[in-house]
Amino acid sequence: MEIEAEGLRKIYPSKAGPVEALDGVDLRVARGKIFGFLGPNGAGKTTVIRILVTLSRPTSGTARVAGFDVVGQPRQVRSHIGYVSQAGGVDGGMTGRANLLLQARLQGMSKADAMARVGELAGRFSLEEVLDRPAATLSGGLSRRLALAMGLVHRPSVVFLDEPTLGLDPSARVELWQEIGALSAEGATVFLTTHYLEEADTLCDELAIIDHGRIVSQDSPAALKRQVADGEVVSVTVGHGHGGSDEVREEAEALPGVRRVWWEGDVLRVAVTDGSEAMPQLLRRLDAGPVSVRSVALSAPSLDDVFLHKTGRTLRGVDSAGNGSRGGHAGNAGDTRKEEGLEDSGNPDADQLQGA
């Protein structure tokens, strides 16, 4: 395994008492795979990735990356990994070329080797025409490509990407997906965090869903969706005031071929074996009652359905509320405050990790 973690816990002190950001995280990622960490803001994704790249120490538990212990052998870990944080690590006051050369020289490359590697990366990421512009003038997509190139300058075997397409427009996002897919095809192991459902579904060989500092499920995207329904999902939007009705849910559950029924506000979601057969029966049953049907749709199960199945909430709903935490776990504001800086000053050379 290229990445292994067992029992990772992270507790931050606060005036109100200890705040538990991670609660026993276990992970195993095989070499050459794209592994996705899916969850809402504040769920613990960045906390895990910062532990794995040696920028934070776990309160308890162990982790190994590329065969090295992240606490006991941080220098060896860093020599094998590339890390691109949400901020990207690009110095806007320097040109793209200068950013890349600096990273290469800090990694111990000779001037000649560094210049050759910069040319190679510029060609790969289509940066040749903007390489000598100040990085601050680059578009969001170009800036993220430059940040990814910086994380790859020393040819790492493991690449960590924290929300790699955050804030990008759809076309720039797809272009970056292609670059991430190419890394895996070349044999690199990619560990990425995201809260974009389509990104996780499109890119990842395997996913772990994290919520409130705990892994609630881990498998391939297809296998996770089969846990919700090995078939299709009928979505019926009902009139105002009827959402959440136990009577309507029980009516749907009584139909043949129904595997699971749940409400999402005013939308009744019914997991079925055969949607074309179940939909007419369901509509006839609903039309016979007091419920008014506003719309109906048939689809395959989504990762949002998986998140709802595992946590009782939808991922989109959690993020739109602006906070993915509750109880004694670190919230969005808490995660941001703690993880913008290097709170573990005892970790030697924590500020020298390239790409951070």
LINRA-V318478 format. One record per residue. N is the residue number from 0. PHI is phi in degrees with one decimal (999 if undefined). PSI is psi in radians with two decimals (999 if undefined). Layout:
n=N phi=PHI psi=PSI
n=N phi=PHI psi=PSI
This chain:
n=0 phi=999 psi=2.41
n=1 phi=-83.2 psi=-0.53
n=2 phi=-133.3 psi=2.25
n=3 phi=-137.3 psi=2.36
n=4 phi=-139.5 psi=2.48
n=5 phi=-139.7 psi=2.12
n=6 phi=63.4 psi=0.58
n=7 phi=-67.3 psi=2.19
n=8 phi=-128.1 psi=2.52
n=9 phi=-138.4 psi=2.12
n=10 phi=-122.4 psi=2.23
n=11 phi=-103.7 psi=2.43
n=12 phi=-75.3 psi=2.61
n=13 phi=-150.9 psi=2.90
n=14 phi=-62.1 psi=-0.53
n=15 phi=-85.8 psi=-0.03
n=16 phi=118.8 psi=3.04
n=17 phi=-59.4 psi=2.41
n=18 phi=-114.7 psi=2.09
n=19 phi=-91.5 psi=1.89
n=20 phi=-86.0 psi=-0.60
n=21 phi=-128.9 psi=2.46
n=22 phi=-132.5 psi=1.26
n=23 phi=79.3 psi=0.99
n=24 phi=-84.2 psi=2.22
n=25 phi=-116.1 psi=2.33
n=26 phi=-143.9 psi=2.55
n=27 phi=-141.9 psi=2.11
n=28 phi=-123.0 psi=2.15
n=29 phi=-77.6 psi=2.70
n=30 phi=-64.4 psi=2.42
n=31 phi=81.5 psi=0.08
n=32 phi=-98.3 psi=2.73
n=33 phi=-98.8 psi=1.99
n=34 phi=-108.9 psi=2.21
n=35 phi=-107.2 psi=2.46
n=36 phi=-113.5 psi=1.86
n=37 phi=-109.2 psi=2.31
n=38 phi=177.2 psi=2.90
n=39 phi=-73.7 psi=2.94
n=40 phi=-57.7 psi=2.36
n=41 phi=85.6 psi=0.07
n=42 phi=-78.4 psi=-0.32
n=43 phi=119.3 psi=0.09
n=44 phi=-60.7 psi=-0.90
n=45 phi=-67.8 psi=-0.58
n=46 phi=-59.7 psi=-0.78
n=47 phi=-63.1 psi=-0.83
n=48 phi=-64.9 psi=-0.62
n=49 phi=-69.3 psi=-0.56
n=50 phi=-67.1 psi=-0.77
n=51 phi=-67.3 psi=-0.50
n=52 phi=-96.8 psi=0.20
n=53 phi=73.2 psi=0.35
n=54 phi=-91.0 psi=-0.10
n=55 phi=-149.5 psi=2.53
n=56 phi=-97.3 psi=2.39
n=57 phi=-70.8 psi=2.61
n=58 phi=-67.1 psi=-0.66
n=59 phi=-156.8 psi=2.95
n=60 phi=96.4 psi=3.01
n=61 phi=-131.6 psi=2.73
n=62 phi=-152.2 psi=2.50
n=63 phi=-130.9 psi=2.41
n=64 phi=-129.1 psi=2.23
n=65 phi=55.3 psi=0.52
n=66 phi=89.4 psi=0.00
n=67 phi=-115.0 psi=2.52
n=68 phi=-74.2 psi=2.28
n=69 phi=-70.7 psi=-0.41
n=70 phi=-92.6 psi=-0.81
n=71 phi=-81.8 psi=-0.39
n=72 phi=-134.0 psi=0.95
n=73 phi=-62.8 psi=-0.65
n=74 phi=-64.8 psi=-0.72
n=75 phi=-65.8 psi=-0.69
n=76 phi=-58.4 psi=-0.83
n=77 phi=-66.2 psi=-0.50
n=78 phi=-70.9 psi=-0.28
n=79 phi=-107.2 psi=-0.07
n=80 phi=-121.8 psi=2.73
n=81 phi=-118.3 psi=2.50
n=82 phi=-135.6 psi=2.16
n=83 phi=-117.8 psi=1.92
n=84 phi=-79.1 psi=3.06
n=85 phi=-59.3 psi=-0.65
n=86 phi=-72.4 psi=-0.44
n=87 phi=92.9 psi=-0.54
n=88 phi=78.6 psi=0.15
n=89 phi=-82.7 psi=2.29
n=90 phi=-85.8 psi=1.90
n=91 phi=-64.5 psi=-0.38
n=92 phi=-82.7 psi=-0.14
n=93 phi=-107.3 psi=2.76
n=94 phi=-71.7 psi=2.88
n=95 phi=-60.2 psi=-0.71
n=96 phi=-61.6 psi=-0.78
n=97 phi=-64.4 psi=-0.68
n=98 phi=-60.0 psi=-0.81
n=99 phi=-67.8 psi=-0.73
n=100 phi=-63.2 psi=-0.71
n=101 phi=-60.6 psi=-0.80
n=102 phi=-61.6 psi=-0.74
n=103 phi=-64.2 psi=-0.75
n=104 phi=-68.9 psi=-0.64
n=105 phi=-65.2 psi=-0.44
n=106 phi=-83.7 psi=0.04
n=107 phi=93.3 psi=0.17
n=108 phi=-75.2 psi=2.61
n=109 phi=-69.9 psi=2.88
n=110 phi=-60.7 psi=-0.74
n=111 phi=-65.2 psi=-0.78
n=112 phi=-65.3 psi=-0.68
n=113 phi=-63.4 psi=-0.77
n=114 phi=-65.4 psi=-0.67
n=115 phi=-65.8 psi=-0.72
n=116 phi=-67.1 psi=-0.66
n=117 phi=-61.5 psi=-0.77
n=118 phi=-62.1 psi=-0.69
n=119 phi=-63.6 psi=-0.81
n=120 phi=-68.4 psi=-0.65
n=121 phi=-60.9 psi=-0.69
n=122 phi=-69.0 psi=-0.74
n=123 phi=-63.1 psi=-0.71
n=124 phi=-100.4 psi=0.26
n=125 phi=54.3 psi=0.86
n=126 phi=-110.3 psi=0.05
n=127 phi=-55.2 psi=-0.76
n=128 phi=-75.1 psi=-0.27
n=129 phi=-116.7 psi=0.11
n=130 phi=-62.8 psi=-0.52
n=131 phi=-102.9 psi=0.25
n=132 phi=-90.4 psi=2.63
n=133 phi=-57.0 psi=2.36
n=134 phi=-59.8 psi=-0.48
n=135 phi=-65.3 psi=-0.32
n=136 phi=-91.0 psi=-0.04
n=137 phi=-79.4 psi=2.62
n=138 phi=-67.6 psi=2.94
n=139 phi=-58.6 psi=-0.74
n=140 phi=-65.9 psi=-0.74
n=141 phi=-66.8 psi=-0.67
n=142 phi=-64.0 psi=-0.70
n=143 phi=-68.6 psi=-0.62
n=144 phi=-65.0 psi=-0.71
n=145 phi=-62.9 psi=-0.75
n=146 phi=-61.4 psi=-0.72
n=147 phi=-65.8 psi=-0.72
n=148 phi=-60.2 psi=-0.70
n=149 phi=-62.1 psi=-0.66
n=150 phi=-71.3 psi=-0.28
n=151 phi=-105.2 psi=0.04
n=152 phi=-59.5 psi=-0.54
n=153 phi=-101.4 psi=0.29
n=154 phi=55.8 psi=1.02
n=155 phi=-69.8 psi=2.67
n=156 phi=-87.7 psi=-0.33
n=157 phi=-128.7 psi=2.27
n=158 phi=-121.2 psi=2.20
n=159 phi=-106.1 psi=2.20
n=160 phi=-124.9 psi=2.04
n=161 phi=-99.3 psi=1.88
n=162 phi=49.4 psi=1.09
n=163 phi=-64.3 psi=-0.46
n=164 phi=-112.8 psi=0.32
n=165 phi=-58.9 psi=2.20
n=166 phi=83.1 psi=-0.01
n=167 phi=-84.8 psi=2.65
n=168 phi=-73.8 psi=2.85
n=169 phi=-55.5 psi=-0.72
n=170 phi=-68.0 psi=-0.72
n=171 phi=-66.6 psi=-0.60
n=172 phi=-64.1 psi=-0.78
n=173 phi=-64.3 psi=-0.69
n=174 phi=-61.3 psi=-0.72
n=175 phi=-70.6 psi=-0.60
n=176 phi=-56.6 psi=-0.73
n=177 phi=-62.6 psi=-0.69
n=178 phi=-67.4 psi=-0.69
n=179 phi=-66.6 psi=-0.72
n=180 phi=-62.0 psi=-0.63
n=181 phi=-65.5 psi=-0.59
n=182 phi=-59.8 psi=-0.80
n=183 phi=-65.2 psi=-0.70
n=184 phi=-61.6 psi=-0.48
n=185 phi=-86.2 psi=0.00
n=186 phi=104.1 psi=-0.06
n=187 phi=-76.6 psi=2.64
n=188 phi=-93.8 psi=2.25
n=189 phi=-116.9 psi=2.21
n=190 phi=-117.4 psi=1.98
n=191 phi=-126.5 psi=2.52
n=192 phi=-102.5 psi=2.54
n=193 phi=-160.3 psi=2.73
n=194 phi=-121.0 psi=0.21
n=195 phi=-88.0 psi=2.01
n=196 phi=-62.8 psi=-0.77
n=197 phi=-67.1 psi=-0.53
n=198 phi=-66.3 psi=-0.81
n=199 phi=-63.2 psi=-0.73
n=200 phi=-68.0 psi=-0.67
n=201 phi=-76.3 psi=-0.75
n=202 phi=-90.5 psi=-0.64
n=203 phi=-90.0 psi=2.37
n=204 phi=-74.2 psi=-0.59
n=205 phi=-145.9 psi=2.63
n=206 phi=-130.7 psi=2.55
n=207 phi=-120.5 psi=2.31
n=208 phi=-100.0 psi=2.16
n=209 phi=-114.5 psi=2.41
n=210 phi=-147.6 psi=2.23
n=211 phi=53.3 psi=0.70
n=212 phi=78.5 psi=0.15
n=213 phi=-125.3 psi=2.53
n=214 phi=-80.1 psi=2.08
n=215 phi=-98.4 psi=-0.32
n=216 phi=-168.2 psi=2.63
n=217 phi=-149.6 psi=2.20
n=218 phi=-178.9 psi=-3.05
n=219 phi=-70.7 psi=2.72
n=220 phi=-54.7 psi=-0.74
n=221 phi=-64.1 psi=-0.75
n=222 phi=-67.1 psi=-0.66
n=223 phi=-62.4 psi=-0.73
n=224 phi=-69.5 psi=-0.53
n=225 phi=-67.8 psi=-0.41
n=226 phi=-65.5 psi=-0.50
n=227 phi=-81.7 psi=-0.87
n=228 phi=-162.9 psi=2.19
n=229 phi=-89.1 psi=1.20
n=230 phi=173.4 psi=-2.10
n=231 phi=-135.0 psi=2.98
n=232 phi=-125.6 psi=2.18
n=233 phi=-93.3 psi=2.21
n=234 phi=-114.1 psi=2.07
n=235 phi=-116.5 psi=2.07
n=236 phi=-91.4 psi=2.15
n=237 phi=-104.9 psi=2.95
n=238 phi=-66.3 psi=2.74
n=239 phi=-57.0 psi=2.34
n=240 phi=98.8 psi=-0.24
n=241 phi=-100.0 psi=-0.20
n=242 phi=-61.7 psi=2.39
n=243 phi=87.3 psi=0.06
n=244 phi=-65.3 psi=2.16
n=245 phi=-65.8 psi=-0.60
n=246 phi=-63.8 psi=-0.76
n=247 phi=-66.0 psi=-0.74
n=248 phi=-60.9 psi=-0.76
n=249 phi=-65.8 psi=-0.63
n=250 phi=-60.6 psi=-0.77
n=251 phi=-67.3 psi=-0.70
n=252 phi=-63.3 psi=-0.43
n=253 phi=-79.9 psi=-0.18
n=254 phi=-75.1 psi=2.57
n=255 phi=-67.4 psi=2.51
n=256 phi=82.5 psi=0.02
n=257 phi=-86.0 psi=2.26
n=258 phi=-100.0 psi=-0.62
n=259 phi=-162.6 psi=2.56
n=260 phi=-134.5 psi=2.38
n=261 phi=-152.7 psi=2.80
n=262 phi=-103.2 psi=2.48
n=263 phi=-126.7 psi=1.55
n=264 phi=64.8 psi=-2.10
n=265 phi=-93.4 psi=0.21
n=266 phi=-110.1 psi=2.12
n=267 phi=-88.6 psi=2.15
n=268 phi=-109.4 psi=2.20
n=269 phi=-126.5 psi=1.96
n=270 phi=-82.9 psi=2.17
n=271 phi=-134.1 psi=2.81
n=272 phi=-74.3 psi=-0.77
n=273 phi=-133.1 psi=1.84
n=274 phi=-65.5 psi=-0.66
n=275 phi=-64.8 psi=-0.51
n=276 phi=-85.0 psi=-0.69
n=277 phi=-77.6 psi=-0.58
n=278 phi=-60.6 psi=-0.86
n=279 phi=-61.0 psi=-0.69
n=280 phi=-63.7 psi=-0.73
n=281 phi=-64.6 psi=-0.77
n=282 phi=-65.3 psi=-0.70
n=283 phi=-62.2 psi=-0.72
n=284 phi=-64.9 psi=-0.73
n=285 phi=-71.5 psi=-0.65
n=286 phi=-64.9 psi=-0.46
n=287 phi=-76.8 psi=-0.21
n=288 phi=-106.0 psi=-2.91
n=289 phi=-84.2 psi=0.03
n=290 phi=-85.1 psi=2.32
n=291 phi=-94.6 psi=2.27
n=292 phi=-96.1 psi=2.12
n=293 phi=-91.6 psi=-0.62
n=294 phi=-162.2 psi=2.83
n=295 phi=-144.5 psi=2.51
n=296 phi=-144.9 psi=2.68
n=297 phi=-123.2 psi=2.28
n=298 phi=-151.7 psi=2.93
n=299 phi=-79.5 psi=2.75
n=300 phi=-60.3 psi=2.56
n=301 phi=-113.7 psi=2.96
n=302 phi=-66.1 psi=-0.47
n=303 phi=-65.4 psi=-0.62
n=304 phi=-63.0 psi=-0.68
n=305 phi=-62.9 psi=-0.82
n=306 phi=-60.3 psi=-0.74
n=307 phi=-62.3 psi=-0.76
n=308 phi=-60.7 psi=-0.66
n=309 phi=-86.6 psi=-0.49
n=310 phi=-120.5 psi=-0.25
n=311 phi=83.9 psi=0.08
n=312 phi=-136.6 psi=2.73
n=313 phi=-88.9 psi=2.56
n=314 phi=-65.3 psi=-0.73
n=315 phi=-62.5 psi=-0.68
n=316 phi=-66.9 psi=-0.67
n=317 phi=-64.1 psi=-0.83
n=318 phi=-68.1 psi=-0.60
n=319 phi=-68.8 psi=-0.43
n=320 phi=-76.3 psi=-0.27
n=321 phi=90.0 psi=0.09
n=322 phi=-157.5 psi=2.22
n=323 phi=-100.9 psi=0.28
n=324 phi=-121.8 psi=2.91
n=325 phi=-160.8 psi=3.01
n=326 phi=58.8 psi=-2.35
n=327 phi=-92.2 psi=0.35
n=328 phi=-105.6 psi=2.72
n=329 phi=-66.4 psi=2.29
n=330 phi=-86.1 psi=-3.11
n=331 phi=-61.7 psi=-0.83
n=332 phi=-64.4 psi=-0.69
n=333 phi=-65.5 psi=-0.76
n=334 phi=-60.5 psi=-0.78
n=335 phi=-62.2 psi=-0.78
n=336 phi=-63.2 psi=-0.79
n=337 phi=-72.5 psi=-0.64
n=338 phi=-96.7 psi=-0.02
n=339 phi=-73.1 psi=-0.49
n=340 phi=-112.3 psi=3.07
n=341 phi=-98.3 psi=1.60
n=342 phi=-72.7 psi=-0.26
n=343 phi=-100.4 psi=1.33
n=344 phi=-66.2 psi=-0.27
n=345 phi=-75.4 psi=-0.17
n=346 phi=-81.5 psi=1.96
n=347 phi=-63.1 psi=2.42
n=348 phi=58.1 psi=0.56
n=349 phi=-62.0 psi=-0.47
n=350 phi=-84.8 psi=0.05
n=351 phi=-101.7 psi=0.05
n=352 phi=-67.2 psi=2.15
n=353 phi=-74.7 psi=2.51
n=354 phi=87.6 psi=-0.17
n=355 phi=-81.3 psi=999
